[in-house]
């Protein structure tokens, strides 16, 4: 059972930046696809960004393309989400997710970290 712990959330003004981190309890994470999702009250959970096992093919929601960057450091068992040019509509709880080893379906989830962007 892999555990994921997010950090780096907080309050930021519109136009600002935050970097979220997701630390995994088990090695190696390079066998897993990793992703960031977000949820706001009354809305469905939204995929924000994903990164493949090899880290070669990141993918992003249209709403964050050009502003957010997902990356992974397998030596640190950590995945990051760099968020720039933040907008009030980015306000949400952000969740880290991991697939099973060599899988593609997200099976493990962190507890979430709150990101609030003020206008």
Secondary structure per residue as TSV (DSSP state, phi and psi in degrees):
chain	resnum	aa	ss	phi	psi
A	1	X	-	360.0	118.9
A	2	X	-	-91.3	139.9
A	3	X	-	-112.7	140.9
A	4	X	E	-121.2	132.8
A	5	X	E	-126.2	117.1
A	6	X	E	-90.0	152.8
A	7	X	E	-153.5	166.3
A	8	X	-	105.0	-4.7
A	9	X	-	-72.1	172.1
A	10	X	E	162.6	-165.2
A	11	X	E	-104.3	131.0
A	12	X	E	-144.0	151.6
A	13	X	E	-79.2	155.1
A	14	X	T	-55.0	137.2
A	15	X	T	92.4	-11.8
A	16	X	-	-83.4	-174.6
A	17	X	-	-132.8	152.6
A	18	X	E	-143.4	152.8
A	19	X	E	-123.1	120.0
A	20	X	E	-91.4	144.8
A	21	X	E	-123.1	148.8
A	22	X	E	-133.4	110.7
A	23	X	E	-98.4	129.1
A	24	X	E	-99.4	144.5
A	25	X	S	-82.5	-16.8
A	26	X	S	-119.8	141.6
A	27	X	S	-97.4	155.7
A	28	X	-	-95.3	141.0
A	29	X	G	-82.8	-9.3
A	30	X	G	-69.2	-9.4
A	31	X	G	-88.4	0.6
A	32	X	S	-119.8	142.6
A	33	X	-	-74.3	143.4
A	34	X	E	-126.8	151.4
A	35	X	E	-152.4	163.3
A	36	X	E	-120.2	135.4
A	37	X	E	-126.7	165.9
A	38	X	E	-144.1	156.7
A	39	X	E	-142.8	135.4
A	40	X	-	-117.4	153.7
A	41	X	T	-55.4	132.0
A	42	X	T	82.6	1.5
A	43	X	S	-120.6	159.6
A	44	X	-	-71.1	154.4
A	45	X	-	-63.2	136.2
A	46	X	E	-116.5	133.2
A	47	X	E	-72.8	128.9
A	48	X	E	-101.2	-51.6
A	49	X	E	-158.9	146.9
A	50	X	E	-134.1	157.8
A	51	X	E	-141.9	134.5
A	52	X	-	-72.9	173.0
A	53	X	T	-56.2	-42.6
A	54	X	T	-81.4	-9.1
A	55	X	S	74.1	13.9
A	56	X	-	-90.8	-29.9
A	57	X	-	-120.9	80.1
A	58	X	-	-73.4	154.7
A	59	X	E	-139.4	147.0
A	60	X	E	-135.2	151.6
A	61	X	-	-67.2	147.6
A	62	X	T	-57.2	-32.5
A	63	X	T	-69.5	-16.4
A	64	X	T	-119.3	-3.3
A	65	X	T	-57.8	135.0
A	66	X	T	86.2	-11.1
A	67	X	T	-117.0	-35.1
A	68	X	E	-107.5	148.0
A	69	X	E	-135.8	126.4
A	70	X	E	-99.0	140.0
A	71	X	E	-149.0	165.0
A	72	X	E	-137.8	143.6
A	73	X	E	-121.5	97.1
A	74	X	T	-66.5	-25.5
A	75	X	T	-68.7	-25.7
A	76	X	T	-104.1	1.6
A	77	X	T	57.0	39.3
A	78	X	E	-135.1	143.4
A	79	X	E	-119.0	144.3
A	80	X	E	-121.5	155.5
A	81	X	E	-133.3	106.1
A	82	X	E	-86.5	123.3
A	83	X	E	-118.8	115.7
A	84	X	-	-115.4	164.0
A	85	X	S	48.7	49.2
A	86	X	-	-66.1	146.3
A	87	X	-	-120.7	156.2
A	88	X	G	-54.9	-32.9
A	89	X	G	-72.0	-5.8
A	90	X	G	-83.2	-6.7
A	91	X	-	-60.3	124.9
A	92	X	E	-177.1	171.9
A	93	X	E	-91.1	126.9
A	94	X	E	-102.7	132.9
A	95	X	E	-119.4	139.0
A	96	X	E	-93.3	145.7
A	97	X	E	-139.7	151.0
A	98	X	E	-134.4	145.3
A	99	X	E	-83.7	171.6
A	100	X	-	-69.6	161.0
A	101	X	T	-56.0	127.2
A	102	X	T	63.4	14.4
A	103	X	-	-99.8	179.8
A	104	X	-	-125.4	-15.2
A	105	X	S	-87.6	134.9
A	106	X	E	-75.0	123.0
A	107	X	E	-118.1	-16.2
A	108	X	E	-127.4	140.2
A	109	X	E	-134.8	145.3
A	110	X	-	-83.7	179.9
A	111	X	-	-82.5	-17.5
A	112	X	-	98.9	153.6
A	113	X	E	-136.3	135.7
A	114	X	E	-81.4	132.5
A	115	X	E	-120.4	124.6
A	116	X	E	-124.7	124.3
A	117	X	E	-113.7	118.3
A	118	X	E	-92.7	148.1
A	119	X	-	-90.8	360.0
